[in-house]
Amino acid sequence: MSRAAHSSAPRPAGPPAPRFRTQIDAAIADGVNLSDMTLRLTLTDLTKLKRDQSVPVSDISFRDGVMRYLGVKVEHGGVTESVLDRGA
């Protein structure tokens, strides 16, 4: 079997910023509060997000040791695939 056959799911291509902007906007439209959401990023996606020159400076903030993207708390590492956790 080829290595690709062992892969469980294809990884999303492209920069993470627009992908997660869409997911955050959809969650807000569904009535989820920003404070309930957590963006859990792989280290690779975290680096891509921070270095993406198309992301306005105002979209990313750092306060009290916490990074936020579009107002959503960002946690990095410990995941094999980046996900938006909408909370409980």
N, C-alpha and C positions, 0 to 999 in steps of 0.2 A: 504494500500500500504506500502511496505517496504521503509525504508529510502533510499536504493540504487535506488529505482525507481524514486526518486525525483532528483537525481543527473543529471545534464545536460550533463556532459562529464567525462569520466574517467581521472584521473590525471596521468601524466606520472610518471612511476616508475623509480627508480634508481637515481644516482647522476646527478645533472644538468650539470656538466662540459663537459662530452662527448656529451650530447644532444646539448648543445649550441655551442660547437666546430664544430659539423657537420653543424649546421645552419649557423654559421658565415662563414665557408669555402664555403658553397653553395652560400651565398650572394656575397662573393668575386668573385666566379666563374661567377656569373650573372652580374658582373661589378659594384656592390655597393661599395662605398668607406667606409672605416672604420669610418671616421669622420661623416658619415651620419647615422650610426647605433647607436641604444641605446638598451642595454639589460635591460629590466624592470623585476626585480626579486621580488618574494614574500620574506618576511623576512626569511622564512624557507629555501628557495633555496639560499639566500645570505649566510646564516650561513653554509649550506652544502658546498657551493663553497669555502668559506674561510677555512673550516676545512678539505677539501678533501686532504689527504696526497698523492694522486696520481697525483695531479696537480702540475706541476713544478712551483717553485717560480717565474720564469721569465714570466709565463702566466698571473700573477696578478700584477698590479702596482697601486700605489697611488701617485698622483701628484696634487698639488694645490687643495687638498680636494676632488679629484675625483678618484673613483676606476675605473679601466679598466680591462677587461678580454680579452686577446688576442688583445688588442688595442681598444676594443669597450667600450664606456662609459657605466657604470653600474648605474642604478637608482634602489632604493629599496623601497619597501612598496607601498601602494596605489593600488596594483593589486591583483586580486584573483588567477591569474594564470600567471606564468612567461612567457614572450614572448620576441622575438627579433624583435625590430622595425627597419625595413630597411630604414626608412626615407621616405621623400616625393619624 
